[in-house]
Amino acid sequence: MNLLLSLEKLRIIKNLVDLLSVWLTVYPPSPLSLSISLFSPQVISYCWVILNLNPSVSVSCSEFLDCVRFLDCGRGGLVRFECSNPSDFRIEANGVVYAARSLQRSTISVSPLLIKASDTVTQQQWVTQVSRLINFKQVAISKLFPSRNMDSQVKRMKRDWVIPPINVPENSRGPFPQELVRIRSDHDKNRSLRYSVTGPGADQPPTGIFIIDPISGELSVNKPLDREHISNFHLRAHAVDLNGNQVENPIDIVINVIDMNDNRPEFTNQIWNGTVPEGSKPGTFVMTVTSVDKDDPKTANGMLRYKILSQTPESPTSNMFTINNKTGGIITVAAGLDREKVPQYTLIIQATDMEGNPMYGLSNTATAVIRVTDINDNPPEFTAETFFGEVPENRVNVIVANLTVTDKDQPNTPAWNAVYKITGGDPTGRFSVPTDPITNEGLVTVVKPIDYEFSRTYVLTVEARNEATLARGIHSPRQSTATVSITVIDVNESPYFEPNPKLIKLEEGMMPESTLTTFTAQDPDRFMQQSIRYTKLSDPANWLSIDPNTGRITTIAILDRESPFVKNSLYNATFLASDSGVPPASGTGTLQIYLLDINDNAPKVFPQEAEICEKPEPNAINITALDGDLNPNAGPFAFELAHRPSDVRRNWTITRISGDYAQVSLKIGFLESGIYEIPIIITDSGNLPMSNTSYLRIKVCQCDINGDCTDQQHIMAAGLGTGAIISILLCIIILLILVLMFVVWMKRRDKERQAKQLLIDPEDDVRDNILKYDEEGGGEEDQDYDLSQLQQPDTMEPDAIKPVGIRRLDERPLHPEPQYPMRSAAPHPGDIGDFINEGLKAADNDPTAPPYDSLLVFDYEGSGSTAGSLSSLNSSSSGGDQDYDYLNDWGPRFRKLADMYGGSDD
């Protein structure tokens, strides 16, 4: 079956040529066009517009067609041909294809032979293909349509049907349906056939785009196509008989949607931000802007070109930047970028397709904002040539002056931040100039004390720089250096002692009123006429005094090196010096007295107590001596026993071990247990030796085989353990608490009983009853009297408030009595005797007083009593004949009792 192109096709092609003529008025043709002879070179030749239609077509010429013709459409360009299989075929400059070697049918490649034409001027290319070889003399394009004017002697070979790709422009306006191609099979001469197509766009989504006439085989498009949605369609054509039997193999139909320029370029960002350092040289890259076009990028419809439409501001020139029209890269083309003058540029960028053709291309715009970044091209400059300040002397961390600068660079950047440096006028480093991080000012600060007496003024030279180094070619101007004049203010300074502390060496034992030294202070205020007075501030032992005017120090007590206020032979005293300034200032000084030792302390035995066994072995005690003095006034020491009492040397002996140690031991074979005080005479080695008799208290006890005393163990065995003792103490405490509670309860019962007695009716009062009074008389013989008689008159209670039912035998009756003058009240006599005499006179003159032979009670107790002493204990007069020595065997707790009662009268 062959694909046949009917005569109606010629009419359609003729109409297409007319349509193309109209198309050429809108889109100019490319320099070259492809003219294809469909049946023979004499049938028709036409120009195929390459600008918008892909010329990749496959046509079938006559087997005797010996050339592939490319005709110029009036543009006159040179064409160069190339063959895809140069080893088998070659093509001449006129388009004739020849075999390059002897070929056999079996060796010929079945792949299509591609012929490419290139315009040597515009570099445009066109490609066509030869799909089948006819003979070995010339190349024939694969037969798509049956030949009608062939030599009858040439045998035509049977071939499968092949349809070249069909190109359909997108966005076609119709009318629809629009015929694309008509297919026929060779078998339709003998029987009726039915044609159909399958695939996306036909019977698969999107359906209904392509339709075919089942009888005529005419394939048509039913609606406009959109290349940006689907760029090509792959269909399959089928031919069956009326019974549905397949009469031909299905054939592939490829429909390419030809791109039209129906999409504008779109920038990926509407606003583009870029930066460029100020002072950049021409050619410095700034940024890249990009845009996209949905049209085919392989055609001019999707080929974009960029350009700058405007620049704002136009300073220093209107063309500070340029853009690469293909890549969108923006670079500088002029010098003079200055952030301090123009900190930002705004560019309007245009992208145009059709390779930037302003007449036929579609355009779009975006904004590029280019910020000029700062570099350190402006050094800081002082606002004044000289700055002034003043500071009191001896003050530190004080701001003297504020240095202000100006800098045209961007604030709060390293190119703007100032750094100050003192370059002259401060050799001792007494000033520094830190930077205020907010105001960028230089703060002249005193870091070391300034002495007015040394220098009254300072003139500093300060230089200002930036944190960032200056740009190349920029130099610091004269305004980057300034002078700072500082005046020092004199203040009253404290006197100071020199040296401090002051050390002197003296022998201890110096008598009072002795002059030690003169400790004076100096006043640093040389330009002030002031006097200094001295006082004692600290004298722990109260040994010293100082003259307030001269500073002469004398003693008021004996200096003792062994005093607890002396540490390592040093005694420290502090004195205060005050000047007469306004306000007054003062300073302190320390006097250190190093006391040299003299032999003024006698040695003492050490230790003072020891234990020894009754039997001689092992019965040795090592002793040494303590001496408050230092060598050579201390050891070596001499030890000996005193001559009295006589039994000391009889019972004991002392042996010298070394210059500082001796050994005391029993001289006899046995000594009764007890405590003995051994007098020992110790002599030191001073220039004038000092001796002292000290007592060594020795406890003689019974010892075990190891030489340890056993008396304490006996006592512990006879006594109780610690836990038992604690339990006993707790029981005693609980018992005492119970007794105390019982006593309190008894007192409470007595008070309740007394309260009940107060409620007894006076008629039931019986004079013979014993009444209990909570009052004491003047002595043991007086039991029945009224204590209120000795009370002071101003504190006496009237008889009316006395409790009913309690009356004395000598009291006045309760019936009304005549009123008499009251006794005069002696207001608090200074002597008790005067008070008693006044009481006697008042009693004698009182007609209501009891009889003269009755007892009178006073608030005064005499000095004596007829009763004997309640004490019946007399340790010195009772039991003296009894032997209490057995108490010594009961342990140390009873030994004291034995010494009190069992000892001799001595």
LINRA-V860852 format. One line per field, one symbol per residue. ss: DSSP state (H for helix, E for strand, C for the rest). burial: b if it has 24 or more other ideal C-beta (glycine too) atoms within 12 Angstrom, else e. A space follows every 50 residues. Layout:
ss: ???
burial: ???
This chain:
ss: CCCCCCHHHHHHHHHHHHHHHHHHHHCCCCCECCCCCCCCCCCCCCCCCC CCCCCCCCCCCCCCCCECCCCECCCCCCEEEEECCCCCEEECCCCEEEEC CCCCHHHCCCCCEEEEEEECCCCCEEEEEECCCCCCCCCCCCCCCCCCCC CCCCCCCCCCCCCCCEEEECCCCCCCCEEEEECCCHHHHCCCEEEEEECE CCCECCCCCEEECCCCCEEEECCCCCCCCCCEEEEEEEEEECCCCECCCC EEEEEEEECCCCCCCEECCCEEEEEEECCCCCCCEEEECCEECCCCCCCH HHCCEEEEEEEECCCCCCCCEEECCCCCEEEECCCCCCCCCCCEEEEEEE EECHHHCCCCCCEEEEEEEEEEECCCCCCCEECCCEEEEEEECCCCCEEE EEECEECCCCCCCCCCCEEEEEEECCCCCCEEEEECCCCCCEEEEECCCC CCCCCCEEEEEEEEEECCCCCCCCCCCHHHEEEEEEEEECCCCCCEECCC CEEEEEECCCCCCCEEEECCEECCCCCCCCCEEEEEEEECCCCEEECCCC CEEEECCCCCCCCCCCECCEEEEEEEEEECCCCCCEEEEEEEEEEECCCC CCCEEECCEEEEECECCCCEEEEEEECCCCCCCCCCCEEEECCCCHHHHH HEEEEECCCCEEEEEECCCECCCEEEEEEEEEECCCCCCCEEEEEEEEEE ECECCCCCECHHHHHHHHCCCHHHHHHHHHHHHHHHHHHHHHHHHHHHHH HHHHHHHCCCCHHHCCCCCCCCCCCCCCCCCCCCCCHHHHCCHHHCCCHH HCCCCCCCCCCCCCCCCCCCCCCCCCCCCCCHHHHHHHHHHHHHCCCCCC CCCCCCCCCCCCCCCCCCCCCCCCCCCCCCCCCCHHHHHHCHHHHHHHHH HHCCCC
burial: bbbbbeeebeeebeebeeebeebbeebebbbbbbbbbbbeeebbebbbbb bbbbbbbbbbbbbbbbbbbbbebebebebebbbebeebbebeeebebebe eeeeeeebeeebbbbbbebeeeebbbbbbbbbbbeeebbbbbbbbbbeee eeeeeeeebbbbbbbbbbbbbbeeeeebbbbbbbbeebeeeebbbbbebe bbeeeeeebbbbeeeebbbbbbbebbbeeebbbbbbbbbbeeeeeebbeb bbbbbbbbbbbbbbbebeeeebebbbbbbbeeebbbbebbbebbbbeebb bbbbbbbbeebeeeeeeeebbbbbeeebbbbbbbeebbbeeeebbbbbbb bbbbbeeeeebbbbbbbbbbebbbbbbbbbbbeeeebebbbebbbeebbb bbbbbbbbbbeeeebbbbbbbbeebbeeebbbbebeeeebbbbbbbeebb bbeeeeebbbbbbbbbebebeeeeebeeebbbbbbbebebbbbbbebeee ebebebebbbeeeeebbebbbebbbeeeebebbbbbeebebebbbbeeee bebbbeebbbbbbebbeebbbbbbbbbbbebeeebbbbbbbbbbbebbbb bbbbbbeeebbbbbeeeebbbbbbbebbbbeebbbbbbbbbbeeeeebee bbbbebeeebebbbbbeeeebebbbbebbbbbbbbbeebbbbbbbbebbb bbbeeeeebebeeeeeeeeeeeeeeeeeeeeeeeeeeeeeeeeeeeeeee eeeeeeeeeeeeeeeeeeeeeeeeeebbeeebeebbbbbbeeeeeeeeee eeeeeeebeeeeeeeeeeeeeeeeeeeeeeeeeebbebbeebbeeeeebe eeeebbbbeeeeeeeeeeeeeeeeeeeeeeeeeeeeebeebbeebeeeee beeeee
